Amino acid sequence: MSANAWLAELNAARQARQPAVRHTHTLHNGRELVIIQKHGAHLGSSLWHAALPLAHYLHASGLWRRRSGRRVLELGAGCGAAGLAAALGADPADAAALLVLTEKPELVPHLRANVEANAAALDDRAVRVLPLDWVAASAEDWDCLLAAGQFDLVVAADCVYELPLLKALADAAARALAPDGVFVCGFCRRGGALCPPSAVEPVLLERFDIAERASLALDGPATPTAGSDTSAMTVLQLTLRH
């Protein structure tokens, strides 16, 4: 066995040993969102700071309910909190509605487990989980994702920690978004010199216009590091710049 294969096997065994932690979060109007985390297995298998506040925001805003047949995509979904919350806010009678949750291939089983944990509350809404590494997706990956068309709503929560990744996220969202769609992203003030807060909006404004900006407080104590602040987060509703 090669050194790389041996390390990969050790890493897979370590990830498999991580205990699953299951929590239930009450959303707007009493709907419940179940989230399963596996701390330390992958970056995306834990719930990051912006995920739940963005989930509450999406559920309460009713963005999905504003048009019949709305198609929703979550990029870098991790545990799927934001996308699932948007789905729980959809009209269950809207049979054409669709939620697609995407993550790196190694996180797809974890993401599927979160969808299954919310199956009863989703009331048979159409939910798909697809592998997509939006930093390095191939043309075939995009063809698979967009086979049925672009998305009315694209969401992302705490997906980036350095500016090159932010540009890749903006490019991916712009590619996936329908011309009249909305991209909703939530992010904390994090990253220090790698992703200074003052540089976030200028990068996004290369591809989008800001339709709405909100600042949300985060639960729990702030744990700032150099250049970071996780006591609050920013939510942006963005539309394509034509």
C-alpha positions as CSV (number, residue, x, y, z in Angstrom):
1,M,0.0,0.0,0.0
2,S,1.3,3.5,-0.9
3,A,1.9,6.2,1.7
4,N,-1.0,8.2,0.2
5,A,-3.4,5.3,0.2
6,W,-2.4,4.4,3.8
7,L,-3.0,8.0,4.9
8,A,-6.4,8.1,3.1
9,E,-7.4,4.8,4.8
10,L,-6.4,6.2,8.2
11,N,-8.3,9.4,7.5
12,A,-11.4,7.5,6.4
13,A,-11.3,5.4,9.6
14,R,-10.9,8.5,11.8
15,Q,-13.9,10.1,10.1
16,A,-16.0,7.0,10.6
17,R,-15.3,7.1,14.3
18,Q,-16.7,10.6,14.8
19,P,-19.9,10.5,16.7
20,A,-23.1,11.9,15.1
21,V,-24.7,14.6,17.1
22,R,-28.4,15.3,16.3
23,H,-30.2,18.6,17.3
24,T,-33.6,19.9,16.5
25,H,-34.0,23.7,15.8
26,T,-37.4,25.4,15.8
27,L,-37.9,27.7,12.8
28,H,-40.5,30.4,12.1
29,N,-44.1,29.3,12.8
30,G,-42.9,26.3,14.8
31,R,-41.5,24.2,12.0
32,E,-38.7,22.0,13.1
33,L,-35.3,21.5,11.4
34,V,-33.2,18.5,12.3
35,I,-29.5,18.8,11.9
36,I,-27.0,16.0,12.2
37,Q,-23.3,17.0,12.8
38,K,-20.1,15.0,12.9
39,H,-17.6,17.3,14.4
40,G,-14.1,16.8,13.1
41,A,-15.0,14.4,10.2
42,H,-14.9,17.2,7.6
43,L,-15.2,21.0,7.6
44,G,-18.6,20.6,6.1
45,S,-19.9,18.1,8.5
46,S,-20.2,20.7,11.3
47,L,-22.7,23.5,11.5
48,W,-20.9,26.8,10.8
49,H,-21.8,30.1,12.5
50,A,-23.9,31.5,9.6
51,A,-25.9,28.4,8.8
52,L,-28.7,28.6,11.4
53,P,-29.2,32.4,11.2
54,L,-29.4,32.1,7.5
55,A,-31.8,29.1,7.8
56,H,-34.1,31.2,10.0
57,Y,-33.9,34.1,7.6
58,L,-34.7,32.0,4.6
59,H,-37.6,30.3,6.3
60,A,-39.2,33.5,7.6
61,S,-38.6,35.5,4.4
62,G,-40.7,33.1,2.3
63,L,-38.5,33.7,-0.7
64,W,-39.4,30.3,-2.1
65,R,-43.1,31.0,-1.8
66,R,-43.1,34.0,-4.0
67,R,-43.3,32.1,-7.3
68,S,-44.8,28.7,-8.1
69,G,-42.3,26.1,-9.2
70,R,-39.4,27.7,-7.6
71,R,-36.1,25.8,-8.0
72,V,-33.6,26.3,-5.1
73,L,-29.9,25.4,-5.0
74,E,-27.6,25.4,-2.0
75,L,-23.9,25.5,-2.8
76,G,-21.4,24.1,-0.3
77,A,-24.4,22.9,1.7
78,G,-22.5,21.0,4.5
79,C,-25.4,19.8,6.7
80,G,-28.0,21.5,4.4
81,A,-29.4,23.8,7.1
82,A,-30.1,26.8,4.8
83,G,-31.5,24.9,1.9
84,L,-33.7,22.6,4.0
85,A,-35.1,25.6,5.9
86,A,-36.0,27.3,2.6
87,A,-37.7,24.0,1.6
88,L,-39.7,23.9,4.9
89,G,-41.0,27.3,4.1
90,A,-42.3,26.3,0.6
91,D,-45.9,25.6,-0.2
92,P,-46.3,21.8,0.1
93,A,-49.0,22.0,-2.7
94,D,-46.4,23.3,-5.2
95,A,-45.5,20.0,-6.8
96,A,-43.0,21.7,-9.3
97,A,-40.8,23.0,-6.5
98,L,-37.3,21.5,-6.3
99,L,-34.4,21.8,-3.8
100,V,-31.0,20.7,-4.9
101,L,-28.3,20.4,-2.2
102,T,-24.7,20.2,-3.4
103,E,-21.4,19.3,-1.7
104,K,-18.0,17.7,-2.3
105,P,-18.4,14.0,-3.1
106,E,-17.0,12.9,0.3
107,L,-19.7,14.9,2.1
108,V,-22.7,13.6,0.0
109,P,-23.5,10.7,2.4
110,H,-23.6,13.1,5.4
111,L,-25.8,15.6,3.5
112,R,-28.2,12.8,2.5
113,A,-28.5,11.7,6.2
114,N,-29.6,15.3,7.0
115,V,-32.2,15.2,4.2
116,E,-33.5,11.8,5.5
117,A,-33.7,13.2,9.1
118,N,-36.1,15.9,7.8
119,A,-38.1,13.7,5.4
120,A,-41.3,13.8,7.4
121,A,-41.3,17.6,7.8
122,L,-40.5,18.0,4.1
123,D,-44.0,16.7,3.2
124,D,-42.8,15.0,0.0
125,R,-41.1,18.1,-1.4
126,A,-38.7,17.2,-4.1
127,V,-35.1,17.2,-2.7
128,R,-32.0,16.0,-4.6
129,V,-28.4,15.7,-3.3
130,L,-25.7,16.1,-5.9
131,P,-21.9,16.1,-5.7
132,L,-20.4,19.4,-6.8
133,D,-17.1,21.0,-5.9
134,W,-17.9,24.5,-7.1
135,V,-14.2,25.5,-7.0
136,A,-13.2,22.8,-9.5
137,A,-16.4,21.6,-11.1
138,S,-16.0,20.1,-14.6
139,A,-18.2,20.9,-17.6
140,E,-19.9,17.6,-17.1
141,D,-20.7,18.5,-13.4
142,W,-22.4,21.7,-14.5
143,D,-24.3,19.9,-17.3
144,C,-25.7,17.5,-14.7
145,L,-26.6,20.2,-12.3
146,L,-28.3,22.5,-14.9
147,A,-29.8,19.8,-17.0
148,A,-33.3,21.0,-16.1
149,G,-32.4,24.7,-16.1
150,Q,-31.0,27.4,-13.9
151,F,-32.3,28.1,-10.4
152,D,-34.6,30.8,-9.1
153,L,-32.9,30.9,-5.7
154,V,-29.2,30.1,-4.9
155,V,-28.1,30.1,-1.3
156,A,-24.7,29.7,0.5
157,A,-23.8,30.0,4.1
158,D,-20.2,30.5,5.4
159,C,-18.7,28.8,2.4
160,V,-15.5,30.8,2.1
161,Y,-12.5,32.0,4.2
162,E,-10.3,33.6,1.5
163,L,-10.9,35.9,-1.4
164,P,-10.0,33.5,-4.3
165,L,-12.7,31.1,-3.0
166,L,-15.2,34.0,-2.7
167,K,-14.7,34.8,-6.4
168,A,-15.1,31.2,-7.3
169,L,-18.3,31.1,-5.2
170,A,-19.7,34.2,-7.0
171,D,-18.8,32.7,-10.4
172,A,-20.6,29.5,-9.5
173,A,-23.7,31.2,-8.2
174,A,-23.9,33.4,-11.3
175,R,-23.6,30.4,-13.5
176,A,-26.4,28.6,-11.7
177,L,-28.8,31.5,-11.2
178,A,-31.7,32.2,-13.6
179,P,-31.6,35.7,-15.1
180,D,-34.4,37.0,-12.7
181,G,-33.2,34.8,-9.7
182,V,-31.9,35.8,-6.3
183,F,-28.6,34.7,-4.7
184,V,-28.7,34.8,-0.9
185,C,-25.4,34.4,1.0
186,G,-24.6,34.7,4.7
187,F,-21.2,35.2,6.1
188,C,-19.5,36.1,9.3
189,R,-16.6,38.6,9.7
190,R,-13.9,36.0,9.5
191,G,-10.7,35.2,7.8
192,G,-8.5,38.1,8.9
193,A,-6.1,39.1,6.1
194,L,-7.2,36.2,4.0
195,C,-10.7,37.5,3.5
196,P,-11.0,41.0,5.1
197,P,-14.7,42.0,5.5
198,S,-14.1,45.2,3.6
199,A,-13.2,43.2,0.5
200,V,-16.2,40.8,0.5
201,E,-18.8,43.1,-1.1
202,P,-16.5,44.5,-3.8
203,V,-15.8,40.9,-5.0
204,L,-19.5,40.1,-5.1
205,L,-20.4,43.3,-6.8
206,E,-18.3,42.3,-9.8
207,R,-21.1,39.9,-10.7
208,F,-24.2,41.0,-8.7
209,D,-26.2,44.0,-7.5
210,I,-27.3,44.1,-3.8
211,A,-31.1,44.0,-3.5
212,E,-31.2,43.7,0.3
213,R,-28.7,43.7,3.1
214,A,-29.3,42.5,6.7
215,S,-27.2,42.1,9.8
216,L,-28.1,39.2,12.1
217,A,-26.9,38.6,15.6
218,L,-25.5,35.1,16.4
219,D,-26.4,33.1,19.4
220,G,-23.7,32.3,22.0
221,P,-20.5,34.2,23.0
222,A,-18.4,35.9,20.4
223,T,-15.0,34.1,19.8
224,P,-13.1,36.7,17.6
225,T,-9.6,35.9,16.3
226,A,-7.4,38.4,14.5
227,G,-9.5,40.2,11.9
228,S,-12.6,38.1,12.7
229,D,-15.8,38.6,14.5
230,T,-18.4,35.8,14.9
231,S,-20.8,37.8,17.1
232,A,-22.8,38.8,14.0
233,M,-23.3,38.0,10.4
234,T,-24.3,39.7,7.2
235,V,-27.0,38.4,4.8
236,L,-27.0,39.7,1.2
237,Q,-29.8,39.2,-1.3
238,L,-28.1,39.6,-4.7
239,T,-29.4,39.8,-8.3
240,L,-27.4,39.3,-11.4
241,R,-25.7,42.4,-12.9
242,H,-26.9,42.5,-16.5
